[in-house]
Protein backbone atom coordinates (compact mmCIF):
# COMPACT_ATOMS: atom_id res chain seq x y z
CA UNK A 1 0.00 0.00 0.00
CA UNK A 2 1.51 3.32 -1.08
CA UNK A 3 1.60 6.39 1.14
CA UNK A 4 -0.40 9.36 -0.12
CA UNK A 5 1.56 12.24 -1.56
CA UNK A 6 1.93 15.25 0.72
CA UNK A 7 0.53 18.56 -0.39
CA UNK A 8 2.41 21.81 0.01
CA UNK A 9 0.06 22.88 2.83
CA UNK A 10 0.93 19.65 4.71
CA UNK A 11 4.64 20.39 4.32
CA UNK A 12 4.15 23.93 5.64
CA UNK A 13 2.23 22.60 8.65
CA UNK A 14 4.93 20.00 9.40
CA UNK A 15 7.62 22.68 9.15
CA UNK A 16 5.76 24.97 11.57
CA UNK A 17 5.15 22.07 13.93
CA UNK A 18 8.85 21.15 13.88
CA UNK A 19 9.85 24.77 14.66
CA UNK A 20 7.34 24.94 17.51
CA UNK A 21 8.66 21.74 19.11
CA UNK A 22 12.25 22.94 18.81
CA UNK A 23 11.35 26.30 20.34
CA UNK A 24 9.61 24.63 23.28
CA UNK A 25 12.61 22.37 23.91
CA UNK A 26 15.04 25.28 23.69
CA UNK A 27 13.09 27.59 26.04
CA UNK A 28 12.09 24.99 28.61
CA UNK A 29 15.70 24.67 29.80
CA UNK A 30 16.15 28.45 30.14
CA UNK A 31 12.98 29.10 32.19
CA UNK A 32 13.12 26.87 35.26
CA UNK A 33 10.22 26.92 37.69
CA UNK A 34 10.74 28.41 41.15
CA UNK A 35 11.82 25.81 43.74
CA UNK A 36 8.58 26.07 45.73
CA UNK A 37 6.49 25.46 42.63
CA UNK A 38 8.60 22.44 41.59
CA UNK A 39 7.98 20.75 44.92
CA UNK A 40 4.27 21.64 44.99
CA UNK A 41 3.46 20.97 41.35
CA UNK A 42 0.80 18.28 40.90
CA UNK A 43 0.86 17.39 44.57
CA UNK A 44 -2.28 15.39 45.29
CA UNK A 45 -1.89 14.46 48.95
CA UNK A 46 -1.93 16.38 52.21
CA UNK A 47 1.43 17.36 53.66
CA UNK A 48 2.63 19.11 56.80
CA UNK A 49 4.80 21.88 55.41
CA UNK A 50 5.78 25.45 56.20
CA UNK A 51 5.92 26.30 52.49
CA UNK A 52 2.65 26.98 50.74
CA UNK A 53 1.24 29.21 48.01
CA UNK A 54 -2.35 30.24 48.78
CA UNK A 55 -4.88 31.66 46.32
CA UNK A 56 -2.51 34.18 44.69
CA UNK A 57 1.18 34.23 43.73
CA UNK A 58 1.90 37.01 46.23
CA UNK A 59 0.59 34.87 49.11
CA UNK A 60 3.63 32.62 49.14
CA UNK A 61 4.62 31.42 52.60
CA UNK A 62 8.07 30.08 53.49
CA UNK A 63 8.18 30.06 57.31
CA UNK A 64 6.31 28.57 60.26
CA UNK A 65 5.19 32.05 61.35
CA UNK A 66 3.81 32.71 57.87
CA UNK A 67 1.90 29.43 57.92
CA UNK A 68 0.49 30.26 61.37
CA UNK A 69 -0.66 33.67 60.13
CA UNK A 70 -2.16 32.09 56.99
CA UNK A 71 -4.01 29.52 59.11
CA UNK A 72 -5.41 32.36 61.21
CA UNK A 73 -6.58 34.25 58.11
CA UNK A 74 -8.22 31.13 56.66
CA UNK A 75 -9.81 30.37 60.04
CA UNK A 76 -11.30 33.87 60.16
CA UNK A 77 -12.58 33.46 56.58
CA UNK A 78 -14.36 30.27 57.64
CA UNK A 79 -15.89 32.03 60.67
CA UNK A 80 -17.04 34.86 58.38
CA UNK A 81 -18.56 32.31 55.98
CA UNK A 82 -20.65 30.80 58.78
CA UNK A 83 -21.63 34.27 59.98
CA UNK A 84 -22.83 35.22 56.51
CA UNK A 85 -24.92 32.04 56.34
CA UNK A 86 -26.63 32.98 59.59
CA UNK A 87 -27.00 36.60 58.50
CA UNK A 88 -28.77 35.51 55.32
CA UNK A 89 -31.15 33.29 57.27
CA UNK A 90 -31.96 36.04 59.80
CA UNK A 91 -32.48 38.62 57.06
CA UNK A 92 -34.84 36.29 55.21
CA UNK A 93 -36.77 35.49 58.39
CA UNK A 94 -37.13 39.17 59.30
CA UNK A 95 -38.19 40.07 55.78
CA UNK A 96 -40.81 37.37 55.60
CA UNK A 97 -42.30 38.21 58.99
CA UNK A 98 -42.38 41.97 58.41
CA UNK A 99 -43.66 41.67 54.86
CA UNK A 100 -46.33 39.14 55.74
CA UNK A 101 -47.62 41.38 58.54
CA UNK A 102 -47.65 44.50 56.35
CA UNK A 103 -49.20 42.61 53.43
CA UNK A 104 -51.99 41.19 55.59
CA UNK A 105 -52.66 44.64 57.09
CA UNK A 106 -52.76 46.09 53.60
CA UNK A 107 -55.32 43.50 52.47
CA UNK A 108 -57.52 44.25 55.48
CA UNK A 109 -57.36 47.98 54.78
CA UNK A 110 -58.17 47.48 51.09
CA UNK A 111 -61.21 45.35 51.83
CA UNK A 112 -62.43 47.86 54.40
CA UNK A 113 -62.04 50.78 51.99
CA UNK A 114 -63.21 48.81 48.92
CA UNK A 115 -60.44 50.43 46.92
CA UNK A 116 -59.33 48.85 43.69
CA UNK A 117 -56.15 50.94 43.39
CA UNK A 118 -53.13 48.63 43.44
CA UNK A 119 -50.48 51.37 43.44
CA UNK A 120 -51.20 52.83 46.85
CA UNK A 121 -48.26 54.24 48.85
CA UNK A 122 -48.37 51.20 51.15
CA UNK A 123 -47.96 48.81 48.19
CA UNK A 124 -45.05 50.76 46.74
CA UNK A 125 -43.32 50.83 50.17
CA UNK A 126 -43.82 47.08 50.49
CA UNK A 127 -42.37 46.50 47.04
CA UNK A 128 -39.40 48.75 47.83
CA UNK A 129 -38.73 46.90 51.07
CA UNK A 130 -38.96 43.57 49.26
CA UNK A 131 -36.56 44.80 46.57
CA UNK A 132 -34.05 46.05 49.15
CA UNK A 133 -34.28 42.81 51.10
CA UNK A 134 -33.80 40.74 47.95
CA UNK A 135 -30.88 42.92 46.83
CA UNK A 136 -29.13 42.59 50.20
CA UNK A 137 -29.77 38.83 50.19
CA UNK A 138 -28.14 38.68 46.73
CA UNK A 139 -25.08 40.62 47.90
CA UNK A 140 -24.70 38.35 50.93
CA UNK A 141 -25.02 35.32 48.68
CA UNK A 142 -22.28 36.58 46.35
CA UNK A 143 -19.99 37.25 49.34
CA UNK A 144 -20.71 33.77 50.70
CA UNK A 145 -19.94 32.10 47.36
CA UNK A 146 -16.68 34.04 46.91
CA UNK A 147 -15.49 33.23 50.44
CA UNK A 148 -16.53 29.60 49.97
CA UNK A 149 -14.48 29.28 46.80
CA UNK A 150 -11.51 30.96 48.47
CA UNK A 151 -11.67 28.41 51.27
CA UNK A 152 -11.99 25.56 48.77
CA UNK A 153 -8.94 26.77 46.85
CA UNK A 154 -7.00 27.17 50.11
CA UNK A 155 -7.77 23.56 51.03
CA UNK A 156 -6.68 22.52 47.53
CA UNK A 157 -3.17 23.69 48.42
CA UNK A 158 -3.07 20.30 50.19
CA UNK A 159 -1.39 21.83 53.21
CA UNK A 160 -2.67 20.06 56.31
CA UNK A 161 -2.34 23.14 58.51
CA UNK A 162 -4.50 25.18 56.15
CA UNK A 163 -7.06 22.37 56.03
CA UNK A 164 -7.18 22.29 59.84
CA UNK A 165 -7.67 26.08 59.85
CA UNK A 166 -10.68 25.80 57.54
CA UNK A 167 -12.24 22.97 59.55
CA UNK A 168 -11.61 24.66 62.91
CA UNK A 169 -12.90 27.99 61.56
CA UNK A 170 -16.09 26.35 60.31
CA UNK A 171 -16.64 24.76 63.70
CA UNK A 172 -15.95 27.97 65.62
CA UNK A 173 -18.13 29.96 63.22
CA UNK A 174 -21.00 27.52 63.61
CA UNK A 175 -20.62 27.55 67.40
CA UNK A 176 -20.63 31.36 67.55
CA UNK A 177 -23.18 32.17 64.86
CA UNK A 178 -25.98 29.66 65.11
CA UNK A 179 -27.19 30.67 68.60
CA UNK A 180 -27.99 34.03 66.97
CA UNK A 181 -30.72 32.32 64.93
CA UNK A 182 -32.72 31.48 68.04
CA UNK A 183 -32.67 35.13 69.19
CA UNK A 184 -35.31 36.20 66.65
N, CA, C and O of each residue as an XYZ file, in Angstrom:
736
protein
N       0.839     -1.168      0.000
C       0.000      0.000      0.000
C       0.889      1.238      0.000
O       1.770      1.362      0.851
N       0.678      2.133     -0.919
C       1.508      3.321     -1.078
C       1.006      4.449     -0.175
O      -0.195      4.598      0.051
N       1.949      5.232      0.331
C       1.605      6.392      1.145
C       1.092      7.514      0.254
O       1.600      7.699     -0.853
N       0.106      8.260      0.708
C      -0.402      9.361     -0.119
C       0.644     10.467     -0.227
O       1.441     10.687      0.684
N       0.618     11.136     -1.337
C       1.557     12.237     -1.561
C       1.172     13.417     -0.673
O      -0.010     13.702     -0.482
N       2.172     14.094     -0.137
C       1.932     15.246      0.725
C       1.733     16.497     -0.118
O       2.428     16.721     -1.109
N       0.787     17.288      0.291
C       0.526     18.557     -0.388
C       1.467     19.610      0.185
O       2.115     19.382      1.206
N       1.536     20.740     -0.463
C       2.405     21.815      0.014
C       1.906     22.368      1.348
O       2.713     22.776      2.182
N       0.586     22.389      1.562
C       0.060     22.876      2.833
C       0.445     21.920      3.970
O       0.686     22.366      5.091
N       0.503     20.614      3.695
C       0.928     19.648      4.708
C       2.395     19.868      5.072
O       2.773     19.780      6.240
N       3.217     20.155      4.061
C       4.635     20.387      4.325
C       4.837     21.660      5.144
O       5.702     21.704      6.019
N       4.053     22.683      4.868
C       4.151     23.929      5.639
C       3.761     23.663      7.093
O       4.433     24.126      8.014
N       2.674     22.916      7.295
C       2.230     22.596      8.647
C       3.292     21.799      9.395
O       3.572     22.087     10.558
N       3.885     20.804      8.746
C       4.927     19.997      9.396
C       6.141     20.852      9.750
O       6.751     20.662     10.802
N       6.496     21.798      8.867
C       7.624     22.680      9.145
C       7.340     23.577     10.346
O       8.209     23.763     11.198
N       6.137     24.134     10.423
C       5.762     24.966     11.569
C       5.732     24.149     12.851
O       6.170     24.614     13.904
N       5.216     22.937     12.759
C       5.154     22.069     13.926
C       6.564     21.742     14.425
O       6.814     21.733     15.630
N       7.473     21.477     13.502
C       8.850     21.154     13.882
C       9.512     22.354     14.564
O      10.221     22.181     15.556
N       9.289     23.576     14.043
C       9.847     24.774     14.662
C       9.263     25.005     16.062
O       9.982     25.404     16.977
N       7.992     24.761     16.220
C       7.344     24.937     17.515
C       7.930     23.972     18.543
O       8.226     24.381     19.665
N       8.098     22.727     18.190
C       8.660     21.736     19.105
C      10.091     22.106     19.479
O      10.475     21.995     20.643
N      10.873     22.537     18.515
C      12.253     22.941     18.810
C      12.290     24.162     19.732
O      13.120     24.237     20.638
N      11.395     25.107     19.497
C      11.347     26.301     20.336
C      10.967     25.949     21.772
O      11.538     26.493     22.718
N      10.017     25.054     21.936
C       9.614     24.634     23.277
C      10.775     23.939     23.983
O      11.031     24.209     25.156
N      11.469     23.059     23.296
C      12.609     22.369     23.907
C      13.710     23.345     24.294
O      14.310     23.218     25.361
N      13.977     24.325     23.425
C      15.045     25.283     23.687
C      14.712     26.176     24.877
O      15.582     26.436     25.708
N      13.468     26.652     24.976
C      13.094     27.588     26.038
C      12.773     26.912     27.357
O      12.825     27.564     28.400
N      12.445     25.638     27.350
C      12.090     24.993     28.612
C      13.301     24.842     29.527
O      13.142     24.780     30.746
N      14.505     24.783     28.967
C      15.699     24.671     29.801
C      16.142     26.027     30.350
O      16.853     26.083     31.353
N      15.730     27.119     29.704
C      16.152     28.449     30.135
C      15.175     29.100     31.117
O      15.501     30.130     31.708
N      14.000     28.530     31.300
C      12.983     29.103     32.186
C      12.598     28.096     33.267
O      11.495     27.550     33.234
N      13.488     27.844     34.220
C      13.123     26.865     35.258
C      12.039     27.429     36.171
O      11.908     28.641     36.342
N      11.269     26.515     36.751
C      10.225     26.919     37.690
C      10.857     27.247     39.032
O      11.918     26.717     39.362
N      10.219     28.116     39.811
C      10.737     28.408     41.151
C      10.773     27.137     41.996
O       9.965     26.236     41.772
N      11.696     27.039     42.969
C      11.822     25.809     43.745
C      10.549     25.418     44.494
O      10.241     24.232     44.610
N       9.804     26.410     45.005
C       8.575     26.074     45.729
C       7.580     25.435     44.780
O       6.928     24.450     45.128
N       7.460     25.991     43.581
C       6.487     25.464     42.628
C       6.888     24.068     42.148
O       6.010     23.242     41.897
N       8.192     23.777     42.010
C       8.603     22.444     41.590
C       8.193     21.404     42.614
O       7.768     20.308     42.247
N       8.314     21.735     43.906
C       7.983     20.750     44.924
C       6.476     20.629     45.120
O       5.998     19.593     45.584
N       5.710     21.683     44.770
C       4.269     21.644     44.991
C       3.473     21.326     43.732
O       2.250     21.199     43.796
N       4.135     21.195     42.600
C       3.457     20.970     41.345
C       2.824     19.581     41.319
O       3.499     18.583     41.572
N       1.566     19.520     41.022
C       0.801     18.281     40.904
C       0.840     17.444     42.177
O       0.832     16.215     42.110
N       0.881     18.073     43.290
C       0.860     17.387     44.569
C      -0.591     17.054     44.890
O      -1.425     17.956     44.956
N      -0.902     15.802     45.087
C      -2.281     15.388     45.289
C      -2.478     14.662     46.613
O      -3.320     13.768     46.711
N      -1.720     15.032     47.620
C      -1.891     14.458     48.955
C      -1.571     15.540     49.987
O      -0.821     16.477     49.712
N      -2.151     15.392     51.171
C      -1.931     16.382     52.213
C      -0.536     16.226     52.806
O      -0.060     15.113     53.030
N       0.110     17.370     53.056
C       1.434     17.358     53.659
C       1.482     18.388     54.788
O       0.763     19.387     54.761
N       2.324     18.135     55.764
C       2.631     19.113     56.803
C       3.861     19.861     56.321
O       4.957     19.302     56.287
N       3.688     21.112     55.952
C       4.803     21.880     55.413
C       4.670     23.334     55.850
O       3.573     23.823     56.120
N       5.816     24.014     55.912
C       5.779     25.450     56.198
C       5.964     26.258     54.920
O       6.181     27.468     54.980
N       5.882     25.613     53.782
C       5.922     26.298     52.493
C       4.615     26.045     51.769
O       4.237     24.898     51.528
N       3.930     27.121     51.425
C       2.650     26.985     50.740
C       2.372     28.252     49.938
O       2.753     29.351     50.341
N       1.710     28.087     48.809
C       1.236     29.212     48.009
C      -0.285     29.153     48.062
O      -0.894     28.175     47.630
N      -0.895     30.217     48.599
C      -2.348     30.242     48.781
C      -3.003     31.259     47.868
O      -2.616     32.427     47.862
N      -3.967     30.840     47.114
C      -4.876     31.662     46.322
C      -4.199     32.526     45.267
O      -4.620     32.511     44.111
N      -3.170     33.276     45.627
C      -2.510     34.182     44.692
C      -0.996     33.989     44.787
O      -0.493     33.493     45.795
N      -0.275     34.381     43.738
C       1.179     34.235     43.732
C       1.842     35.036     44.848
O       2.867     34.616     45.385
N       1.268     36.180     45.201
C       1.904     37.007     46.230
C       1.699     36.443     47.635
O       2.358     36.890     48.574
N       0.806     35.475     47.796
C       0.589     34.868     49.107
C       1.407     33.586     49.173
O       0.860     32.490     49.292
N       2.697     33.736     49.094
C       3.632     32.619     49.140
C       4.308     32.609     50.514
O       4.950     33.583     50.905
N       4.159     31.518     51.226
C       4.622     31.424     52.604
C       5.815     30.482     52.660
O       5.805     29.416     52.043
N       6.851     30.884     53.408
C       8.071     30.075     53.491
C       8.558     29.882     54.918
O       9.698     29.464     55.118
N       7.726     30.176     55.921
C       8.183     30.058     57.310
C       7.036     29.563     58.188
O       5.868     29.692     57.823
N       7.373     29.000     59.343
C       6.307     28.567     60.255
C       5.416     29.724     60.725
O       4.209     29.546     60.884
N       5.998     30.900     60.946
C       5.187     32.050     61.350
C       4.225     32.456     60.234
O       3.080     32.817     60.505
N       4.676     32.398     59.000
C       3.811     32.713     57.868
C       2.669     31.722     57.734
O       1.541     32.101     57.420
N       2.965     30.443     57.976
C       1.902     29.429     57.922
C       0.898     29.673     59.039
O      -0.309     29.565     58.823
N       1.391     30.005     60.240
C       0.487     30.263     61.366
C      -0.425     31.454     61.057
O      -1.624     31.409     61.334
N       0.135     32.505     60.489
C      -0.664     33.672     60.128
C      -1.675     33.319     59.026
O      -2.817     33.776     59.063
N      -1.258     32.516     58.060
C      -2.158     32.094     56.990
C      -3.289     31.227     57.534
O      -4.434     31.353     57.099
N      -2.972     30.347     58.486
C      -4.013     29.524     59.107
C      -5.010     30.413     59.834
O      -6.214     30.166     59.777
N      -4.526     31.437     60.511
C      -5.415     32.363     61.214
C      -6.326     33.098     60.231
O      -7.519     33.257     60.491
N      -5.773     33.544     59.113
C      -6.581     34.249     58.109
C      -7.649     33.324     57.537
O      -8.804     33.722     57.388
N      -7.263     32.086     57.216
C      -8.216     31.132     56.658
C      -9.270     30.771     57.708
O     -10.441     30.604     57.369
N      -8.873     30.651     58.963
C      -9.810     30.373     60.041
C     -10.836     31.503     60.151
O     -12.031     31.242     60.292
N     -10.382     32.740     60.087
C     -11.305     33.874     60.156
C     -12.226     33.932     58.934
O     -13.385     34.331     59.050
N     -11.719     33.539     57.772
C     -12.578     33.458     56.581
C     -13.693     32.439     56.788
O     -14.838     32.681     56.408
N     -13.359     31.300     57.391
C     -14.365     30.269     57.639
C     -15.392     30.745     58.661
O     -16.581     30.461     58.516
N     -14.950     31.463     59.691
C     -15.891     32.026     60.675
C     -16.808     33.033     59.982
O     -18.015     33.043     60.224
N     -16.243     33.875     59.125
C     -17.038     34.856     58.382
C     -18.060     34.162     57.478
O     -19.198     34.616     57.361
N     -17.655     33.072     56.844
C     -18.555     32.305     55.981
C     -19.775     31.832     56.767
O     -20.910     31.978     56.313
N     -19.532     31.265     57.945
C     -20.645     30.797     58.779
C     -21.501     31.976     59.243
O     -22.725     31.863     59.299
N     -20.878     33.091     59.570
C     -21.629     34.273     59.975
C     -22.518     34.798     58.865
O     -23.644     35.226     59.119
N     -22.027     34.770     57.646
C     -22.833     35.224     56.513
C     -24.019     34.293     56.300
O     -25.118     34.750     55.988
N     -23.802     32.981     56.467
C     -24.925     32.043     56.341
C     -26.028     32.370     57.339
O     -27.208     32.373     56.988
N     -25.649     32.641     58.569
C     -26.634     32.979     59.592
C     -27.268     34.330     59.288
O     -28.476     34.502     59.454
N     -26.465     35.285     58.845
C     -26.999     36.598     58.496
C     -28.037     36.519     57.391
O     -29.059     37.203     57.450
N     -27.788     35.698     56.391
C     -28.766     35.514     55.319
C     -30.058     34.921     55.855
O     -31.145     35.367     55.489
N     -29.949     33.926     56.716
C     -31.146     33.286     57.268
C     -31.945     34.265     58.128
O     -33.172     34.302     58.044
N     -31.259     35.053     58.949
C     -31.959     36.038     59.801
C     -32.622     37.113     58.952
O     -33.757     37.507     59.219
N     -31.919     37.586     57.931
C     -32.484     38.615     57.061
C     -33.730     38.094     56.356
O     -34.729     38.806     56.253
N     -33.679     36.869     55.877
C     -34.838     36.289     55.208
C     -36.001     36.132     56.186
O     -37.145     36.433     55.847
N     -35.713     35.669     57.382
C     -36.766     35.493     58.385
C     -37.411     36.834     58.744
O     -38.635     36.938     58.813
N     -36.598     37.842     58.967
C     -37.132     39.168     59.302
C     -37.945     39.746     58.156
O     -38.984     40.369     58.371
N     -37.464     39.535     56.939
C     -38.187     40.070     55.780
C     -39.533     39.391     55.626
O     -40.542     40.049     55.374
N     -39.551     38.086     55.776
C     -40.810     37.368     55.604
C     -41.817     37.723     56.699
O     -43.007     37.870     56.419
N     -41.359     37.859     57.924
C     -42.301     38.206     58.989
C     -42.805     39.638     58.844
O     -43.998     39.887     59.015
N     -41.922     40.578     58.533
C     -42.376     41.973     58.411
C     -43.231     42.172     57.165
O     -44.207     42.922     57.194
N     -42.873     41.509     56.079
C     -43.656     41.674     54.858
C     -45.000     40.969     54.968
O     -45.998     41.468     54.448
N     -45.045     39.831     55.626
C     -46.327     39.142     55.738
C     -47.285     39.933     56.622
O     -48.484     39.968     56.350
N     -46.776     40.566     57.674
C     -47.624     41.382     58.536
C     -48.125     42.603     57.779
O     -49.312     42.923     57.834
N     -47.228     43.289     57.072
C     -47.655     44.498     56.355
C     -48.571     44.148     55.192
O     -49.482     44.915     54.882
N     -48.353     43.006     54.541
C     -49.202     42.607     53.428
C     -50.598     42.249     53.934
O     -51.594     42.612     53.308
N     -50.676     41.543     55.057
C     -51.994     41.188     55.590
C     -52.732     42.442     56.066
O     -53.945     42.543     55.878
N     -52.027     43.397     56.676
C     -52.662     44.642     57.091
C     -53.172     45.414     55.878
O     -54.247     46.013     55.905
N     -52.370     45.382     54.812
C     -52.761     46.086     53.596
C     -54.030     45.477     53.011
O     -54.914     46.209     52.565
N     -54.135     44.157     53.007
C     -55.322     43.504     52.469
C     -56.561     43.843     53.307
O     -57.646     44.052     52.765
N     -56.391     43.894     54.612
C     -57.517     44.247     55.479
C     -57.973     45.673     55.199
O     -59.171     45.943     55.114
N     -57.013     46.586     55.055
C     -57.362     47.982     54.782
C     -58.043     48.129     53.430
O     -58.983     48.912     53.291
N     -57.573     47.376     52.422
C     -58.175     47.476     51.090
C     -59.601     46.953     51.096
O     -60.473     47.534     50.451
N     -59.851     45.869     51.810
C     -61.211     45.346     51.833
C     -62.135     46.262     52.612
O     -63.316     46.374     52.285
N     -61.607     46.923     53.647
C     -62.428     47.862     54.404
C     -62.768     49.095     53.571
O     -63.880     49.616     53.663
N     -61.830     49.560     52.768
C     -62.039     50.777     51.987
C     -62.665     50.494     50.631
O     -63.106     51.414     49.944
N     -62.705     49.216     50.241
C     -63.210     48.814     48.920
C     -62.498     49.572     47.807
O     -63.123     50.001     46.837
N     -61.214     49.730     47.953
C     -60.442     50.435     46.918
C     -59.873     49.413     45.955
O     -59.425     48.341     46.363
N     -59.892     49.739     44.708
C     -59.326     48.850     43.692
C     -57.976     49.351     43.208
O     -57.412     48.766     42.284
N     -57.445     50.394     43.788
C     -56.146     50.939     43.392
C     -55.042     50.038     43.916
O     -54.949     49.806     45.121
N     -54.209     49.531     43.024
C     -53.135     48.627     43.441
C     -51.816     49.363     43.654
O     -50.867     48.769     44.166
N     -51.729     50.625     43.280
C     -50.485     51.365     43.439
C     -50.578     52.367     44.581
O     -50.144     53.511     44.444
N     -51.131     51.950     45.684
C     -51.197     52.831     46.849
C     -49.802     52.998     47.432
O     -48.915     52.196     47.139
N     -49.587     54.032     48.260
C     -48.257     54.237     48.855
C     -47.799     53.038     49.687
O     -46.607     52.734     49.731
N     -48.733     52.361     50.343
C     -48.366     51.203     51.154
C     -47.803     50.081     50.273
O     -46.826     49.432     50.644
N     -48.419     49.855     49.109
C     -47.961     48.811     48.194
C     -46.576     49.146     47.667
O     -45.710     48.274     47.609
N     -46.355     50.393     47.285
C     -45.047     50.763     46.744
C     -43.961     50.659     47.825
O     -42.831     50.275     47.525
N     -44.299     51.001     49.090
C     -43.319     50.826     50.171
C     -43.014     49.357     50.397
O     -41.867     48.987     50.644
N     -44.037     48.520     50.312
C     -43.823     47.081     50.494
C     -42.941     46.536     49.383
O     -42.035     45.743     49.637
N     -43.201     46.953     48.166
C     -42.367     46.499     47.037
C     -40.937     46.983     47.173
O     -40.001     46.245     46.865
N     -40.754     48.218     47.631
C     -39.402     48.754     47.830
C     -38.666     47.970     48.914
O     -37.493     47.631     48.761
N     -39.369     47.686     50.010
C     -38.731     46.902     51.071
C     -38.368     45.510     50.571
O     -37.296     44.994     50.885
N     -39.257     44.905     49.797
C     -38.961     43.570     49.263
C     -37.759     43.633     48.328
O     -36.889     42.764     48.386
N     -37.696     44.649     47.467
C     -36.558     44.799     46.568
C     -35.254     44.969     47.350
O     -34.252     44.326     47.035
N     -35.264     45.829     48.363
C     -34.049     46.051     49.153
C     -33.622     44.787     49.898
O     -32.433     44.484     49.995
N     -34.590     44.068     50.413
C     -34.278     42.815     51.099
C     -33.683     41.806     50.119
O     -32.684     41.152     50.420
N     -34.301     41.686     48.949
C     -33.804     40.741     47.947
C     -32.411     41.146     47.463
O     -31.550     40.289     47.264
N     -32.189     42.439     47.274
C     -30.882     42.922     46.834
C     -29.808     42.627     47.882
O     -28.714     42.178     47.540
N     -30.113     42.875     49.147
C     -29.126     42.586     50.197
C     -28.897     41.087     50.340
O     -27.773     40.659     50.602
N     -29.934     40.292     50.174
C     -29.767     38.833     50.187
C     -28.828     38.402     49.050
O     -27.976     37.533     49.236
N     -28.992     39.013     47.886
C     -28.139     38.676     46.735
C     -26.684     39.044     46.996
O     -25.778     38.277     46.670
N     -26.457     40.225     47.589
C     -25.082     40.622     47.904
C     -24.454     39.680     48.924
O     -23.293     39.293     48.786
N     -25.217     39.312     49.943
C     -24.697     38.354     50.931
C     -24.407     37.008     50.296
O     -23.429     36.349     50.650
N     -25.254     36.594     49.356
C     -25.019     35.319     48.676
C     -23.728     35.359     47.854
O     -22.948     34.407     47.871
N     -23.509     36.450     47.144
C     -22.276     36.577     46.353
C     -21.052     36.539     47.275
O     -20.068     35.864     46.974
N     -21.115     37.259     48.388
C     -19.991     37.248     49.336
C     -19.768     35.846     49.881
O     -18.624     35.416     50.026
N     -20.837     35.132     50.183
C     -20.708     33.768     50.701
C     -20.086     32.837     49.662
O     -19.237     32.012     50.001
N     -20.492     32.959     48.419
C     -19.936     32.103     47.360
C     -18.455     32.400     47.155
O     -17.651     31.477     47.028
N     -18.089     33.676     47.121
C     -16.684     34.043     46.915
C     -15.817     33.511     48.060
O     -14.760     32.928     47.821
N     -16.261     33.710     49.291
C     -15.489     33.227     50.441
C     -15.431     31.705     50.435
O     -14.399     31.124     50.773
N     -16.520     31.057     50.058
C     -16.533     29.599     49.974
C     -15.529     29.071     48.958
O     -14.821     28.101     49.229
N     -15.465     29.700     47.797
C     -14.484     29.279     46.797
C     -13.054     29.565     47.246
O     -12.153     28.772     46.976
N     -12.837     30.685     47.927
C     -11.507     30.963     48.466
C     -11.084     29.871     49.445
O      -9.945     29.404     49.413
N     -12.006     29.471     50.308
C     -11.675     28.407     51.268
C     -11.416     27.086     50.547
O     -10.503     26.349     50.918
N     -12.205     26.781     49.526
C     -11.990     25.558     48.768
C     -10.612     25.568     48.109
O      -9.893     24.570     48.153
N     -10.247     26.687     47.503
C      -8.938     26.771     46.854
C      -7.805     26.708     47.877
O      -6.742     26.159     47.589
N      -8.021     27.262     49.060
C      -7.003     27.172     50.107
C      -6.802     25.721     50.525
O      -5.667     25.282     50.709
N      -7.883     24.978     50.675
C      -7.771     23.562     51.026
C      -7.087     22.794     49.904
O      -6.367     21.829     50.160
N      -7.307     23.215     48.665
C      -6.675     22.524     47.532
C      -5.177     22.796     47.437
O      -4.523     22.290     46.526
N      -4.626     23.576     48.346
C      -3.167     23.691     48.425
C      -2.582     22.417     49.029
O      -1.369     22.210     48.998
N      -3.440     21.575     49.574
C      -3.070     20.297     50.193
C      -2.107     20.471     51.357
O      -1.327     19.570     51.667
N      -2.163     21.622     51.994
C      -1.392     21.833     53.206
C      -2.295     21.477     54.385
O      -3.384     22.032     54.530
N      -1.844     20.561     55.213
C      -2.669     20.060     56.308
C      -3.008     21.153     57.299
O      -4.120     21.176     57.828
N      -2.075     22.065     57.565
C      -2.339     23.144     58.505
C      -3.459     24.042     58.009
O      -4.323     24.449     58.787
N      -3.451     24.349     56.739
C      -4.497     25.185     56.146
C      -5.844     24.462     56.215
O      -6.868     25.073     56.518
N      -5.833     23.165     55.933
C      -7.058     22.370     56.034
C      -7.612     22.402     57.456
O      -8.813     22.582     57.654
N      -6.736     22.227     58.441
C      -7.175     22.290     59.838
C      -7.747     23.669     60.170
O      -8.716     23.770     60.922
N      -7.161     24.726     59.618
C      -7.672     26.078     59.847
C      -9.079     26.254     59.313
O      -9.918     26.879     59.961
N      -9.346     25.704     58.126
C     -10.684     25.804     57.539
C     -11.689     25.013     58.378
O     -12.783     25.500     58.664
N     -11.321     23.807     58.765
C     -12.236     22.970     59.551
C     -12.499     23.599     60.919
O     -13.648     23.687     61.351
N     -11.445     24.035     61.597
C     -11.609     24.662     62.909
C     -12.412     25.962     62.800
O     -13.263     26.237     63.646
N     -12.148     26.755     61.769
C     -12.896     27.992     61.565
C     -14.372     27.732     61.301
O     -15.224     28.477     61.784
N     -14.685     26.690     60.544
C     -16.090     26.354     60.308
C     -16.764     25.942     61.605
O     -17.904     26.327     61.865
N     -16.069     25.164     62.417
C     -16.638     24.759     63.705
C     -16.844     25.931     64.641
O     -17.898     26.054     65.264
N     -15.844     26.792     64.745
C     -15.955     27.974     65.622
C     -17.044     28.908     65.103
O     -17.827     29.444     65.887
N     -17.096     29.103     63.794
C     -18.127     29.963     63.217
C     -19.528     29.430     63.474
O     -20.439     30.194     63.794
N     -19.698     28.137     63.337
C     -21.001     27.519     63.611
C     -21.359     27.693     65.082
O     -22.490     28.046     65.416
N     -20.390     27.445     65.957
C     -20.618     27.550     67.399
C     -21.010     28.976     67.800
O     -21.882     29.174     68.646
N     -20.361     29.960     67.188
C     -20.626     31.358     67.549
C     -21.877     31.921     66.873
O     -22.600     32.716     67.473
N     -22.136     31.513     65.632
C     -23.175     32.173     64.856
C     -24.562     31.559     65.019
O     -25.551     32.292     65.036
N     -24.663     30.272     65.138
C     -25.982     29.656     65.111
C     -26.839     29.942     66.337
O     -28.061     29.910     66.200
N     -26.306     30.219     67.519
C     -27.193     30.669     68.601
C     -27.907     31.983     68.276
O     -28.952     32.283     68.853
N     -27.344     32.761     67.356
C     -27.987     34.027     66.973
C     -29.304     33.794     66.227
O     -30.157     34.680     66.193
N     -29.477     32.611     65.632
C     -30.719     32.319     64.933
C     -31.890     32.192     65.898
O     -33.017     32.558     65.564
N     -31.624     31.675     67.090
C     -32.718     31.484     68.042
C     -33.100     32.776     68.745
O     -34.079     32.788     69.491
N     -32.374     33.856     68.538
C     -32.668     35.130     69.186
C     -33.662     35.972     68.405
O     -33.796     37.163     68.687
N     -34.356     35.406     67.446
C     -35.311     36.196     66.647
C     -36.657     36.260     67.301
O     -37.575     36.883     66.765
